[in-house]
Structure formats: C-alpha cells, structure tokens
Amino acid sequence: MKRRTLLGAAAGVTAATLARPSLAQGKARVLHFVPEGNLANPDPVWTTTTIARNHGAMIWDMLYGLDENFEPQPQMVQGHEISDDKLTWRFTLREGLMFHDGEPVRAADCVTSINRWAQRRPLGQTLLARSEEMKALDDRRFEIRLNKPYSLIPRAFADSCFVMPERISRTDPFQQISEYVGSGPFRFLRDEWVAGSKAVYARFDKYAPRQEPPSFLAGGKVVHFDRVEWIVMPDSATAVGALQNGEVDWLQRPDFDLVAMLRSMRDVKVAVNDKVGVLAMLGINHLHPPFDNPKLLRAILSAVNQSDYMAAAVGAEPDLFHVPAGVFTPGLPMANDAGMEILTSPRNIEKSRKMVQESGYKGEPILLMSPSDYPVQAAFAQVTAALFQSLGLKVDFASMDWGTLVQRRTSKEAPAQGGWNVFPTTYEGLTVADPSSHPPLRGNGPKGWFGWPTSPRLEALRDQWMDAPDLATQKKIAEEMQRVAFEEVPFIPLGQIFYPTAYRNSITDIVPAPFPIFWSVKRA
C-alpha cells in the first residue's frame, strides 16, 4: 500500500491556539441567526435542500471536508492508503471521535453512512457502481475495494457525506430518519425545534476539533458559542429590523431590494462571502405530460430570457448576478459556450409559440409550484407563469411554503394526484460545477434528481468525463454534455446569483464560505 494522505497537526498551530474559548455570561453565549427559510426536513440525505445541508454540517461531521480552495482535506479520517493498482482504499479514523450520545464513532458507522448517502448523490452513485466491497476492518479502519479506479473518493466524501450512528444510517435513504444523533461540533436540540419558528443547537463539549485553522469545511471546527438559535422570519423586512435593533446577530440572506438599506446602517455589515454563487434553474418533471415531450421543452427554452429572471429576482443589484449561464457554473472550468445560442440569440415569442404548437402540446395544465417563503424563487415562478402563458401554455399556479414544495417534489404521481410539472430552484455553484456531482444533469431516470429524466447519452458522457485523462478532455466532454442538455432539456438554467449576507459589527471571524459556517465565528 502507498501512503498518499496522512495529515497531522498543522505546523505552528498548537492545541492551545484551538482550545475551547472562554465565553462571557448572558448574550455572548448565544448566537441569534435568521436562516434562509424554514428547516422543515432535517434529514440531509433524504432531501437535497441547502437548509438541510446547513443543518447537517452543524451536527454531523464528514470524513473529508472541502477547504477554501475547494480541495478535499481529511476531516474525521487521519488519512488513507491506496493500493498500487488503485483498486483498494483503506481509511483510518482519527482518535477521540464521539457521537453526541457518548458512543465512539466506529468504522462500521462510516460504512453504513456512506452506503445510505451514496444512493442519493451522484458522486456516491458512481462509488457504488465501482465498488466490489465496502467493509469495516476494525473500529478505526474501513476498506473499499473497487472494480474500476475512482480517484474522486475524497471529493465524494466531502459532498455532504455525513457520518451518523449505524442504527440511524441503516434507514432507507428514501425514508426520513427519526433520530438526530450527530458526530459534529453542535448538538441538535430536537425538543426545542419548532418547524416554521426556530431550531436550536448547543455546543458539543466532547467534540475533538482538528488542530488546524478553519478553512471552509476543513480544518479545526472550534465553537465559540454555547447555543446557536435559528429564528425563522419569512418577512425579510422584519428580519432586517431585528438585525438593526440587535435582536438578531446574523441574517443569512436578506432580500435584494433591502441590501442598499442594510449598507447604510451603522452597526451592520453586508458581505458577499460566496464567490461561486448559485445556478438558478427550473426543475422539470419528465415522467408526465406535457414535459415528457422534448420538442415542447426546446420550444420553451427558445423563449427563456435569463435577464428577465434576474431582473425580477435581483433588481437593482447587477453585481450580484451573471447571465448568460449554461448548465455548468459560470466562471469555473467546465462552463462553456457550446450551444448557448439557444439562450443568447434574440428572443422571438411568435416563433416560440409556433414551436409550441408544432410540438404536439395538447393543452394539458402545467402545475407550477412556487415557494411563497423564498422571494427569489417566487419571483422566478411569476416570470415562468407569464412566459408560459405568452406561449399559449395552460398554467396551474400552486403557491406553497418551501417545506411543502420539497415534500411534494418527491412525488412521482401525476400532477392531478399530488404530483407536479415544474418548480423554480437554485443549486449551489460548487455542486453543479462539473458532471461528477451535478444532480440535475443526470440522466439516470428513477434513481435521479427530482424530475427523473432518462438520458443514456448524458450518462455515457458523464462516465467518459469521470475517466478523462486531463482537463482539456474533460472540457470537450462538458461541451458535448451541454449540447445534449439543450437538446433533451433535463432542466432549464436561468442565470447565476451571488447572495449577500448581513450581520452585526460585533460578530467577527465568520469563515468565508458559500453558506453559513458556525464554528470560528465569535462575538467581539
């Protein structure tokens, strides 16, 4: 076996540097935070919502974590070994890892957690397809034997692969877990969780942080607050007022039309910590009419004006969005111009209406789900409804809160039986940066992301990309994938958005990241 990765304490960083902070009494012990929305579904495997992932990152740890350069670094593992033929990987856990119920983290917990997670994430699905065997060797070591080399295993484990106790991670991945015993720096106080109102987390005193500086999801996760309280405030103006008055400390995602006001407040700072952004999109149900018809989808794509969507959602903050955007995150290596004329050429509604008529559309109602408590996505839904109507499509506009939408989008039933046809959403730029981890670009049907498109061509190209020998080859394959995506339309990209965040000046040392990180942050 070759020793490839084995990280110890970072040079110059001592245990004293990362010792548990001494907190003052009273307010300094509690961080009041307004999240992007309601934590309706706290299982980050069952659902792919960002708020569930943010919750998951607080209470569960991962085997590897992405650093500030988006490279995977050992987190729960001490390191790994790879055999000369690259078909056997052996992982060793760090000492001192403990679950919130006092039980030690074992290799068996890791194996079952990997198996559950892998069934729902593209990188994990590839791992399962290439695995011959995955087993615990003893309490601190586990082994994966492959039938084909897979160099992205550390990257895969850094993709929200949260380690849960074996009894919990044996839950069917298509069913929600009923226990929330974590392995990370915070405990979830389930008795204080009120969906639609608040979620509360307490510092886990027995968590053993790495003796390294924090770096995004990697490094030392040192907690400086005894409690973090998520306070749900659907009305952004109310949340801004609470921030101004000092009733809350941190507002994750203020409405874009309130950003200028926030910038003028004395004791408030506005920052854009996310340099990658999110890719806005329409999720499409390919199982039922009328969107089981690629001709109709291409007709709609020909009429989409991404600037209209960005203007409706972002308004007077042009620095916080980018168009055009293809199927990969703009600004990152796989983004390309292949086939982009379908989005960038002059819009001709009459021509697009004719394409709709020629597609065979039979006047079926289109159930468009709109999340009432997510203003950006709600704005996208309004633009979509107007666009569809201008094309002669019959729209059934269904407004609901995000938690209800997330639940309903799991249904494969026809719209009239509780299913759906289309919904607006965003996906974090890192996740949709390349084919390896891009759920909406999968073509694996019932096993895929919500909408369940089937595309042997996209799946074959993804396999080629995974085995490509160099970046130049990967880029060529990504170009072909984008051409195929614009032909088959698994989803419709709407543009790239960079969300601002706002917090009191007394809050310091926030880790720059695409989403809120609750270790390292402290009160001055």
Beta strands, then each sheet from edge to edge (+ up, - down):
strand 1: 2-6
strand 2: 30-34
strand 3: 64-66
strand 4: 72-74
strand 5: 77-82
strand 6: 88-93
strand 7: 131-136
strand 8: 141-146
strand 9: 186-188
strand 10: 198-203
strand 11: 227-231
strand 12: 250-251
strand 13: 268-271
strand 14: 278-284
strand 15: 321-322
strand 16: 365-371
strand 17: 394-400
strand 18: 422-428
strand 19: 491-497
strand 20: 501-504
strand 21: 507-508
strand 22: 522-523
sheet 1: 1+ 5- 6+ 8- 7+
sheet 2: 9+ 10- 11+ 2+ 12+ 20- 13+
sheet 3: 3+ 4-
sheet 4: 15+ 19- 14+ 18-
sheet 5: 16+ 17+
sheet 6: 21+ 22-
end
